[in-house]
Amino acid sequence: MPEATPLTPLQLRIVWTSWIVGALARLLYVDVVHPATRFMFSDMYGYVDRARHFFDGHPKTIADTIYPPGASIFFGLLYKLDPAWNLSTVVQWLLSLGTMGLVWSLARRLYGTNVAIVALAMVALYFPLIHYAGLFLAENPFTFFMLLTLRLFVHAIEAEQRRRALAWAVLAGLCAGIAASFKTTILGPLAVTGLLYAGFSIKHRRPYWVSLSAAVLLGVATLVVPMSLHCTRLTEGKFCLAATNGPMNILQGHYGNKFMFHWHDSARNYYFNFGSPTASLRGYTESVDLPFGAYDAAANMKLVRAYIAEHPGAALLQSCTNMLDLFSGSTIWPQATLFRKDFGAVYQWLFWCFILLPAAVRIGLRWRPMMQLAADSLREWLLLGPVLGLMALAFIAEGEVRYRVPFDGLLIILAAQSYVALAQRLRRRCTTAPAHSAARLYSSASSAGNGAYDQ
């Protein structure tokens, strides 16, 4: 990893400007333009209801297993401390600022100061990350703890002393466990990144990588195991890792061109309605009525297996489409319409042109050393690995832009590296061109002088 150089006065001004602009933009959005208390619908009612009931002795039922418990605990604690939700606004704002700081810190540690400055300037006004701080959803805290997990893991693999490395690894695992309590989508990226790091470590014979990986798993298990036991108890003994929405999402992503799914558990009198935003964007209208609960993993997976067996080609096509939906969706959900303009759609275009494309160029230029697991390719794998893990989950279940947004900070760092590399290349051309011109001029003058002398 490169050593971060000290900031020049100009760089310091850019950094402070980015921080001030980013902080003010986030505060204005979450407190004035888009406070969460004024924009509640769909999933947000479920999060708020569970938060309000979490500390009041309300009995937990199988219906509470649809989502991981992290958001209920998080918002429930904030509600208990401040029922007016003002504290929630402040904490969400601080977590969004923490996301900015983690993008800066990761970029500076992996690529140096110049890339960190560009990445910070980009993430300061990256609207999708700001938008989810103004909603009662799990995305904002999940993004923070996911990035914190990666930053602590970088600390662990760079530590020269084994004790320090293991300590950082356990902390990284604990943060991954916290992230999993908000959204279990962290588990796929964690697994893929871990496998890539294992392959890299084996090739380069890195010391104590096995114990370091075990330390990460220990940290994850410290939180995931109690969550799993709690969820399994609520599902009446049927194994549940942290939530029961996995099979439900797999069914939504592999059951034809359906818009809305209606689950009805007549035994418990529970109704659940869910639909993928991408299905709505594609214009699907057909609904499905299911005579069991959304949390019934066995019943959901039975339908998935039957559909795949009957339509293997269509199921494979849907898997590929789900994976592409992470990037190709035309807007984000929930829609962010401000001043009669869908800012989510605007930023999707900006994402394609100024983040995804340069990030892809960076990966394309580095693909050969990455495939060879070259010594300097670990930086790219640490950033790309979580995205590949997310794509694998979308292939298995379903995909939408909202799932990708928490990982956009990693793509922003890759894009920033492309911009810095391009700027350095242009600078070298500009500085070498005058020197070459002067050399040619000197050579011509010398030739002319020698000719006169010979005559």
Buried (B, 14 or more C-beta within 10 A) or exposed (E): BEEBEEBEEEBEEBBEEBBEEBBEBBBEBBBEBBBBEEBBEBBBEBBBEBBBBBEEEEEBEBBBBBBBBBBBBBBBBBBBEBEEBBBBBBBBBBBBBBBBBBBBBBBBBBBBBBBBBBBBBBBBBBBBBBBBBBBBBBBBBBBBBBBBBBBBBBBBBEBEEEEEBBBBBBBBBBBBBBBBBBBBBBBBBBBBBBBBBBEBBEEEEBEBBEEBBBBBBBBBBEBBEBBBEBBBEBBEEBEBBBBBBBBBBBBBBBBEEBBBBBBBBEEEEBEBEBBBBBBEBBEBEEEBEBEBBBBBBEBBBBBBEEBBEEBEEBBEEBBEBBBBBBBBBEBBBBEBEEEEEBBBBEBBEBBEEBBBEBBBBBBEBBEEEBEEBBEEBBBBBBBBBBBBBBBBBBBBBBBBBBBBBBBBBBBBBBBBBBBBBEEEEEEEEEEEEEEEEEEEEEEEEEEEEEEEEEE
